[in-house]
Amino acid sequence: MAEVSVPVIDATVFMGMHHSDPELQAKSLGFFRAFYSRQVLMSFGQIGICDAIIWKKSRHLQDVYYPFMDVLHTDMDIQRRGYCNKVLKRACLEPDWAHLSVEKRLLAAHVVEHQQPFFTHDDSLRELSLLKPFLKTFPSSLSQSAFPEKLQRLYEQSMEMTIGQEDFQHVG
């Protein structure tokens, strides 16, 4: 099963590249630096959460952000996937997950069902005992640029837009 080594990321990791918290931003950039030439997986729902955060921003900020995101999604092997029936069933039946949003329960169920490595900044997910075996430590951020030159320039331009924890409210 080759899929086992493909890490799953959530919206907190992707949007973390633009987070106002420098430590969280460094962790996300370290992840993308380490995995840029490898395959990663995001669910359709987590990609939608990223879009919902951006769509709440001004048109100007969207315009400076989207060129970076578009090129990154084109150049990096980010697999996009929905959820299967086994994931849906687990998400509904885990009693310890009842306090989580549906999106978080589905994400947690996917990671557990498929036993994939998981990167997240979300404390509510990091606290789940069933997820602990799959949680991975973020690679350190060692160099200045995380991306190839053209993409790095787009990233630097996109940094006009920053997000904070409040941006995740009412989107996931």
LUMRONU-154104 format. One record per residue: residue number from 1; residue in one letter; x, y, z of N, C-alpha, C in turn. Coordinates in nm, 3 decimals, always signed. Each point is the difference from the previous one (the first is absolute). Layout:
BEGIN
(NUM, "A", (X, Y, Z), (X, Y, Z), (X, Y, Z))
...
END
This chain:
BEGIN
(1, "M", (+0.085, -0.118, +0.000), (-0.085, +0.118, +0.000), (+0.090, +0.124, +0.000))
(2, "A", (+0.028, +0.056, -0.117), (+0.090, +0.115, -0.014), (-0.056, +0.125, +0.068))
(3, "E", (-0.131, +0.008, +0.014), (-0.065, +0.118, +0.055), (+0.041, +0.028, +0.145))
(4, "V", (+0.044, -0.104, +0.072), (+0.030, +0.015, +0.142), (+0.099, +0.112, +0.027))
(5, "S", (+0.099, +0.018, -0.085), (+0.102, +0.101, +0.027), (-0.040, +0.140, -0.045))
(6, "V", (-0.113, +0.014, -0.067), (-0.043, +0.132, -0.046), (-0.062, +0.075, +0.116))
(7, "P", (+0.061, +0.112, +0.040), (-0.055, +0.073, +0.114), (-0.126, +0.077, -0.035))
(8, "V", (-0.087, +0.012, +0.097), (-0.123, +0.078, -0.010), (+0.027, +0.133, +0.069))
(9, "I", (-0.044, +0.109, -0.065), (+0.007, +0.131, +0.064), (-0.140, +0.060, +0.002))
(10, "D", (-0.019, +0.094, +0.089), (-0.129, +0.068, +0.008), (+0.017, +0.147, -0.033))
(11, "A", (-0.109, +0.073, +0.009), (+0.002, +0.143, -0.034), (+0.092, +0.079, +0.092))
(12, "T", (+0.019, -0.045, +0.125), (+0.088, +0.074, +0.090), (+0.144, -0.001, -0.049))
(13, "V", (+0.040, -0.108, -0.064), (+0.137, -0.011, -0.052), (+0.014, +0.085, -0.126))
(14, "F", (-0.097, -0.013, -0.091), (+0.009, +0.076, -0.124), (-0.007, +0.150, +0.028))
(15, "M", (-0.099, +0.042, +0.076), (-0.015, +0.142, +0.030), (+0.106, +0.047, +0.100))
(16, "G", (+0.063, -0.093, +0.068), (+0.106, +0.034, +0.094), (+0.116, +0.073, -0.065))
(17, "M", (+0.019, -0.020, -0.130), (+0.108, +0.070, -0.070), (-0.021, +0.151, +0.004))
(18, "H", (-0.123, +0.044, +0.026), (-0.034, +0.143, +0.005), (-0.046, +0.044, +0.138))
(19, "H", (+0.025, -0.083, +0.100), (-0.047, +0.030, +0.135), (+0.081, +0.111, +0.063))
(20, "S", (-0.067, +0.080, +0.083), (+0.066, +0.111, +0.069), (+0.094, -0.046, +0.110))
(21, "D", (-0.016, -0.123, +0.047), (+0.088, -0.057, +0.102), (+0.127, -0.050, -0.069))
(22, "P", (+0.116, +0.061, +0.026), (+0.123, -0.037, -0.071), (+0.041, -0.147, +0.021))
(23, "E", (-0.025, -0.054, +0.119), (+0.037, -0.140, +0.026), (-0.086, -0.095, -0.082))
(24, "L", (-0.129, +0.025, -0.002), (-0.091, -0.083, -0.078), (+0.032, +0.013, -0.150))
(25, "Q", (+0.028, +0.121, -0.044), (+0.036, +0.022, -0.141), (+0.128, -0.075, -0.035))
(26, "A", (+0.100, +0.003, +0.088), (+0.126, -0.070, -0.025), (-0.022, -0.152, -0.010))
(27, "K", (-0.088, -0.053, +0.085), (-0.029, -0.143, -0.006), (-0.066, -0.038, -0.133))
(28, "S", (-0.095, +0.081, -0.043), (-0.066, -0.028, -0.128), (+0.099, +0.010, -0.115))
(29, "L", (+0.083, +0.103, +0.000), (+0.100, +0.015, -0.107), (+0.100, -0.115, +0.004))
(30, "G", (+0.038, -0.044, +0.119), (+0.089, -0.116, +0.012), (-0.062, -0.124, -0.062))
(31, "F", (-0.131, -0.016, +0.024), (-0.069, -0.114, -0.061), (+0.005, +0.009, -0.152))
(32, "F", (-0.038, +0.115, -0.055), (-0.005, +0.013, -0.146), (+0.139, -0.007, -0.062))
(33, "R", (+0.101, +0.046, +0.068), (+0.138, -0.012, -0.048), (+0.037, -0.148, -0.008))
(34, "A", (-0.033, -0.076, +0.104), (+0.036, -0.142, +0.006), (-0.081, -0.086, -0.097))
(35, "F", (-0.125, +0.037, -0.024), (-0.089, -0.085, -0.080), (-0.031, +0.055, -0.139))
(36, "Y", (+0.061, +0.111, -0.039), (-0.032, +0.063, -0.128), (+0.015, -0.098, -0.117))
(37, "S", (+0.101, -0.084, +0.002), (+0.024, -0.094, -0.111), (-0.061, -0.137, +0.026))
(38, "R", (-0.083, -0.010, +0.101), (-0.064, -0.127, +0.034), (-0.151, +0.017, -0.006))
(39, "Q", (-0.069, -0.108, +0.018), (-0.146, +0.002, -0.006), (-0.058, +0.024, +0.139))
(40, "V", (-0.106, +0.082, +0.006), (-0.077, +0.020, +0.124), (-0.148, -0.009, -0.037))
(41, "L", (-0.083, -0.012, +0.101), (-0.143, -0.014, -0.023), (-0.078, +0.103, +0.080))
(42, "M", (-0.098, +0.061, -0.065), (-0.097, +0.088, +0.067), (-0.139, -0.044, -0.043))
(43, "S", (-0.093, +0.003, +0.092), (-0.138, -0.032, -0.036), (-0.064, +0.119, -0.071))
(44, "F", (-0.104, -0.030, -0.076), (-0.075, +0.108, -0.065), (-0.050, +0.100, +0.103))
(45, "G", (-0.045, -0.051, +0.115), (-0.052, +0.086, +0.105), (+0.106, +0.094, +0.056))
(46, "Q", (+0.121, -0.048, +0.021), (+0.107, +0.084, +0.052), (+0.042, +0.105, -0.102))
(47, "I", (+0.000, -0.036, -0.126), (+0.028, +0.099, -0.105), (-0.109, +0.106, +0.000))
(48, "G", (-0.124, -0.042, +0.019), (-0.111, +0.094, +0.008), (+0.012, +0.095, +0.118))
(49, "I", (+0.053, -0.048, +0.112), (+0.021, +0.087, +0.116), (+0.103, +0.108, -0.034))
(50, "C", (+0.106, -0.039, -0.070), (+0.100, +0.099, -0.044), (-0.066, +0.106, -0.087))
(51, "D", (-0.080, -0.044, -0.096), (-0.069, +0.096, -0.088), (-0.092, +0.092, +0.080))
(52, "A", (-0.073, -0.056, +0.096), (-0.093, +0.081, +0.079), (+0.074, +0.109, +0.078))
(53, "I", (+0.119, -0.032, +0.049), (+0.079, +0.100, +0.072), (+0.040, +0.112, -0.095))
(54, "I", (+0.047, -0.037, -0.118), (+0.046, +0.101, -0.096), (-0.118, +0.085, -0.049))
(55, "W", (-0.113, -0.062, -0.025), (-0.116, +0.075, -0.051), (-0.053, +0.101, +0.101))
(56, "K", (+0.036, -0.014, +0.126), (-0.041, +0.099, +0.100), (+0.090, +0.123, -0.003))
(57, "K", (+0.110, -0.009, -0.071), (+0.095, +0.111, -0.010), (-0.042, +0.097, -0.110))
(58, "S", (+0.062, +0.115, -0.002), (-0.031, +0.100, -0.104), (+0.040, -0.053, -0.138))
(59, "R", (-0.060, +0.057, -0.101), (+0.031, -0.038, -0.139), (+0.150, +0.019, -0.027))
(60, "H", (+0.056, +0.109, +0.050), (+0.143, +0.027, -0.020), (+0.085, -0.114, +0.059))
(61, "L", (-0.029, -0.041, +0.123), (+0.078, -0.107, +0.063), (-0.018, -0.132, -0.073))
(62, "Q", (-0.121, -0.027, -0.049), (-0.021, -0.120, -0.080), (+0.089, +0.002, -0.124))
(63, "D", (+0.007, +0.116, -0.063), (+0.078, +0.012, -0.124), (+0.150, -0.017, +0.023))
(64, "V", (+0.052, +0.040, +0.117), (+0.142, -0.022, +0.026), (+0.028, -0.142, +0.050))
(65, "Y", (-0.102, -0.066, +0.055), (+0.018, -0.135, +0.053), (-0.015, -0.108, -0.107))
(66, "Y", (-0.105, +0.009, -0.081), (-0.033, -0.111, -0.089), (+0.106, -0.039, -0.102))
(67, "P", (+0.081, +0.091, -0.056), (+0.106, -0.048, -0.091), (+0.094, -0.100, +0.067))
(68, "F", (+0.036, +0.026, +0.126), (+0.085, -0.095, +0.073), (-0.070, -0.134, +0.016))
(69, "M", (-0.124, +0.004, +0.051), (-0.072, -0.123, +0.024), (-0.021, -0.080, -0.129))
(70, "D", (-0.034, +0.069, -0.109), (-0.023, -0.068, -0.128), (+0.125, -0.073, -0.048))
(71, "V", (+0.113, +0.068, +0.005), (+0.125, -0.061, -0.047), (+0.041, -0.114, +0.093))
(72, "L", (-0.013, +0.020, +0.130), (+0.036, -0.106, +0.095), (-0.085, -0.126, -0.025))
(73, "H", (-0.130, +0.017, -0.016), (-0.086, -0.116, -0.025), (+0.028, -0.065, -0.134))
(74, "T", (+0.052, +0.075, -0.096), (+0.035, -0.057, -0.130), (+0.134, -0.073, +0.006))
(75, "D", (+0.099, +0.061, +0.065), (+0.136, -0.055, -0.002), (+0.023, -0.111, +0.102))
(76, "M", (-0.066, +0.006, +0.113), (+0.020, -0.100, +0.106), (-0.102, -0.111, -0.018))
(77, "D", (+0.041, -0.121, +0.035), (-0.089, -0.116, -0.015), (-0.092, -0.009, +0.122))
(78, "I", (-0.099, +0.089, +0.003), (-0.099, -0.001, +0.108), (-0.120, -0.079, -0.050))
(79, "Q", (-0.017, -0.119, +0.055), (-0.114, -0.082, -0.036), (-0.124, +0.055, +0.069))
(80, "R", (-0.109, +0.002, -0.070), (-0.127, +0.047, +0.056), (-0.096, -0.117, +0.001))
(81, "R", (-0.067, -0.018, +0.113), (-0.084, -0.119, +0.012), (-0.121, +0.027, +0.088))
(82, "G", (-0.109, -0.066, -0.032), (-0.118, +0.000, +0.085), (+0.011, -0.113, +0.101))
(83, "Y", (-0.108, -0.022, +0.072), (-0.001, -0.103, +0.104), (-0.083, -0.120, -0.046))
(84, "C", (+0.039, -0.119, +0.047), (-0.072, -0.123, -0.033), (-0.101, -0.032, +0.110))
(85, "N", (-0.082, -0.102, -0.025), (-0.104, -0.038, +0.096), (+0.057, -0.047, +0.134))
(86, "K", (+0.114, -0.069, -0.001), (+0.061, -0.045, +0.126), (+0.041, +0.121, +0.085))
(87, "V", (+0.050, +0.103, -0.063), (+0.038, +0.122, +0.072), (-0.124, +0.067, +0.057))
(88, "L", (-0.104, +0.009, -0.080), (-0.125, +0.060, +0.046), (-0.054, -0.074, +0.121))
(89, "K", (+0.001, -0.131, -0.007), (-0.052, -0.080, +0.112), (+0.082, +0.023, +0.127))
(90, "R", (+0.133, -0.004, -0.012), (+0.085, +0.022, +0.118), (-0.022, +0.140, +0.056))
(91, "A", (-0.009, +0.099, -0.086), (-0.018, +0.138, +0.045), (-0.129, +0.015, +0.081))
(92, "C", (-0.102, -0.074, -0.038), (-0.129, +0.008, +0.070), (-0.002, -0.078, +0.130))
(93, "L", (+0.081, -0.104, +0.010), (-0.011, -0.092, +0.113), (+0.102, +0.019, +0.111))
(94, "E", (+0.104, +0.079, -0.021), (+0.102, +0.020, +0.105), (-0.056, +0.092, +0.108))
(95, "P", (-0.030, -0.052, +0.119), (-0.061, +0.083, +0.104), (+0.092, +0.113, +0.049))
(96, "D", (+0.131, -0.021, -0.002), (+0.093, +0.103, +0.047), (+0.012, +0.118, -0.096))
(97, "W", (-0.060, -0.012, -0.116), (+0.011, +0.106, -0.101), (-0.127, +0.083, -0.011))
(98, "A", (-0.099, -0.026, +0.083), (-0.130, +0.067, -0.010), (+0.010, +0.151, +0.012))
(99, "H", (+0.102, +0.050, +0.070), (+0.015, +0.145, +0.020), (+0.061, +0.070, -0.122))
(100, "L", (+0.048, -0.077, -0.095), (+0.066, +0.058, -0.118), (-0.100, +0.033, -0.109))
(101, "S", (+0.039, +0.094, -0.086), (-0.082, +0.028, -0.118), (+0.000, -0.123, -0.092))
(102, "V", (-0.096, -0.007, -0.087), (-0.008, -0.111, -0.095), (+0.128, -0.008, -0.083))
(103, "E", (+0.051, +0.115, -0.045), (+0.121, +0.001, -0.082), (+0.119, -0.061, +0.074))
(104, "K", (+0.013, +0.032, +0.129), (+0.111, -0.054, +0.078), (-0.019, -0.149, +0.027))
(105, "R", (-0.123, -0.042, +0.026), (-0.025, -0.143, +0.021), (+0.031, -0.080, -0.125))
(106, "L", (-0.040, +0.052, -0.116), (+0.030, -0.070, -0.125), (+0.151, -0.008, -0.025))
(107, "L", (+0.070, +0.107, +0.025), (+0.144, +0.002, -0.019), (+0.068, -0.101, +0.093))
(108, "A", (-0.037, +0.002, +0.127), (+0.057, -0.094, +0.097), (-0.031, -0.144, -0.040))
(109, "A", (-0.122, -0.025, -0.041), (-0.039, -0.136, -0.042), (+0.081, -0.045, -0.121))
(110, "H", (+0.023, +0.090, -0.094), (+0.080, -0.035, -0.118), (+0.142, -0.043, +0.042))
(111, "V", (+0.062, +0.080, +0.086), (+0.137, -0.030, +0.043), (+0.005, -0.135, +0.069))
(112, "V", (-0.093, -0.026, +0.091), (-0.002, -0.126, +0.075), (-0.032, -0.118, -0.092))
(113, "E", (-0.101, +0.012, -0.084), (-0.038, -0.109, -0.090), (+0.112, -0.038, -0.096))
(114, "H", (+0.069, +0.100, -0.053), (+0.104, -0.026, -0.100), (+0.140, -0.004, +0.061))
(115, "Q", (+0.009, +0.024, +0.130), (+0.126, -0.005, +0.074), (+0.110, +0.079, -0.070))
(116, "Q", (-0.031, +0.126, -0.029), (+0.095, +0.087, -0.069), (+0.063, +0.098, +0.098))
(117, "P", (+0.125, +0.039, -0.025), (+0.061, +0.104, +0.082), (-0.081, +0.129, -0.012))
(118, "F", (-0.007, +0.076, +0.108), (-0.087, +0.117, +0.002), (+0.072, +0.120, +0.060))
(119, "F", (-0.009, +0.112, -0.070), (+0.055, +0.127, +0.046), (-0.115, +0.098, +0.019))
(120, "T", (-0.006, +0.061, +0.118), (-0.101, +0.101, +0.030), (+0.052, +0.093, +0.109))
(121, "H", (-0.052, +0.121, +0.000), (+0.026, +0.093, +0.110), (-0.121, +0.006, +0.094))
(122, "D", (-0.105, -0.073, -0.032), (-0.126, +0.006, +0.074), (+0.011, -0.075, +0.132))
(123, "D", (-0.004, +0.073, +0.111), (+0.013, -0.062, +0.132), (-0.112, -0.099, +0.029))
(124, "S", (-0.121, +0.027, -0.046), (-0.111, -0.093, +0.028), (+0.022, -0.135, -0.069))
(125, "L", (+0.069, -0.001, -0.112), (+0.034, -0.126, -0.068), (+0.123, -0.063, +0.063))
(126, "R", (+0.096, +0.080, +0.038), (+0.124, -0.052, +0.059), (-0.026, -0.069, +0.135))
(127, "E", (-0.111, +0.034, +0.064), (-0.033, -0.058, +0.131), (-0.072, -0.135, -0.010))
(128, "L", (-0.044, -0.039, -0.117), (-0.077, -0.124, -0.015), (+0.090, -0.123, +0.014))
(129, "S", (-0.033, -0.087, +0.094), (+0.085, -0.116, +0.025), (+0.013, -0.092, -0.121))
(130, "L", (-0.107, -0.017, -0.077), (+0.008, -0.087, -0.118), (+0.089, +0.058, -0.110))
(131, "L", (+0.019, +0.131, +0.000), (+0.085, +0.064, -0.102), (+0.148, +0.003, +0.040))
(132, "K", (+0.029, -0.007, +0.129), (+0.137, +0.017, +0.047), (+0.102, -0.088, -0.073))
(133, "P", (-0.029, -0.126, -0.030), (+0.100, -0.081, -0.071), (+0.033, +0.052, -0.141))
(134, "F", (-0.085, +0.082, -0.056), (+0.018, +0.045, -0.138), (+0.053, +0.143, -0.009))
(135, "L", (-0.002, +0.072, +0.112), (+0.048, +0.139, +0.001), (+0.150, +0.004, -0.019))
(136, "K", (+0.044, +0.090, -0.086), (+0.142, +0.011, -0.031), (+0.052, +0.136, +0.044))
(137, "T", (+0.128, +0.003, +0.030), (+0.069, +0.124, +0.036), (+0.036, +0.075, -0.127))
(138, "F", (-0.020, +0.129, +0.002), (+0.032, +0.081, -0.117), (+0.150, +0.006, -0.022))
(139, "P", (+0.043, -0.013, -0.128), (+0.143, +0.016, -0.030), (+0.042, +0.144, +0.030))
(140, "S", (+0.126, +0.017, +0.037), (+0.046, +0.136, +0.030), (+0.020, +0.079, -0.129))
(141, "S", (-0.011, +0.130, +0.013), (+0.017, +0.091, -0.112), (+0.146, +0.045, -0.001))
(142, "L", (+0.080, -0.051, -0.094), (+0.144, +0.022, +0.004), (+0.050, +0.114, -0.088))
(143, "S", (-0.064, +0.024, -0.112), (+0.054, +0.101, -0.091), (-0.100, +0.112, -0.022))
(144, "Q", (+0.042, +0.104, -0.068), (-0.084, +0.116, -0.023), (-0.119, -0.031, -0.088))
(145, "S", (+0.023, -0.065, -0.115), (-0.110, -0.021, -0.092), (-0.055, -0.141, +0.012))
(146, "A", (-0.129, -0.010, -0.004), (-0.066, -0.129, +0.011), (-0.029, -0.061, -0.136))
(147, "F", (+0.003, +0.083, -0.103), (-0.049, -0.042, -0.131), (+0.100, +0.034, -0.110))
(148, "P", (-0.020, -0.059, -0.118), (+0.081, +0.042, -0.115), (-0.018, +0.151, -0.022))
(149, "E", (+0.096, +0.061, -0.067), (+0.008, +0.147, -0.010), (-0.130, +0.069, -0.041))
(150, "K", (-0.063, -0.044, -0.109), (-0.123, +0.066, -0.046), (-0.111, -0.010, +0.104))
(151, "L", (-0.017, -0.119, +0.057), (-0.104, -0.019, +0.101), (+0.035, +0.077, +0.127))
(152, "Q", (+0.126, +0.007, +0.035), (+0.042, +0.076, +0.117), (-0.037, +0.148, -0.016))
(153, "R", (+0.021, +0.054, -0.118), (-0.038, +0.141, -0.025), (-0.150, +0.019, +0.019))
(154, "L", (-0.079, -0.095, -0.053), (-0.146, +0.009, +0.017), (-0.038, -0.012, +0.148))
(155, "Y", (+0.070, -0.088, +0.072), (-0.026, -0.014, +0.143), (+0.027, +0.132, +0.073))
(156, "E", (+0.114, +0.059, -0.028), (+0.035, +0.126, +0.066), (-0.103, +0.109, -0.030))
(157, "Q", (-0.049, +0.005, -0.123), (-0.105, +0.096, -0.034), (-0.128, -0.032, +0.076))
(158, "S", (-0.031, -0.128, +0.013), (-0.124, -0.041, +0.065), (+0.001, +0.027, +0.150))
(159, "M", (+0.118, +0.024, +0.056), (+0.011, +0.025, +0.144), (-0.060, +0.134, +0.042))
(160, "E", (-0.047, +0.077, -0.096), (-0.077, +0.120, +0.036), (-0.125, -0.041, +0.078))
(161, "M", (-0.046, -0.122, -0.029), (-0.116, -0.055, +0.071), (+0.050, -0.087, +0.115))
(162, "T", (-0.046, +0.029, +0.120), (+0.030, -0.088, +0.113), (-0.132, -0.044, +0.062))
(163, "I", (+0.005, -0.112, +0.066), (-0.118, -0.050, +0.069), (+0.032, -0.022, +0.146))
(164, "G", (-0.103, -0.006, +0.080), (+0.012, -0.031, +0.142), (-0.100, -0.108, +0.036))
(165, "Q", (+0.001, -0.042, +0.124), (-0.092, -0.105, +0.044), (-0.145, +0.037, -0.026))
(166, "E", (-0.031, +0.128, +0.012), (-0.140, +0.044, -0.021), (-0.049, -0.027, -0.142))
(167, "D", (+0.093, -0.011, -0.096), (-0.040, -0.027, -0.138), (-0.058, -0.141, -0.018))
(168, "F", (+0.028, -0.089, +0.095), (-0.054, -0.136, -0.008), (-0.141, -0.010, +0.059))
(169, "Q", (-0.047, +0.108, +0.063), (-0.134, -0.001, +0.057), (-0.105, -0.007, -0.112))
(170, "H", (-0.097, -0.083, +0.017), (-0.116, -0.011, -0.090), (+0.037, -0.052, -0.139))
(171, "V", (+0.113, -0.068, -0.012), (+0.032, -0.060, -0.130), (+0.030, -0.149, +0.010))
(172, "G", (+0.011, -0.055, +0.118), (+0.035, -0.141, +0.007), (-0.038, -0.068, +0.121))
END
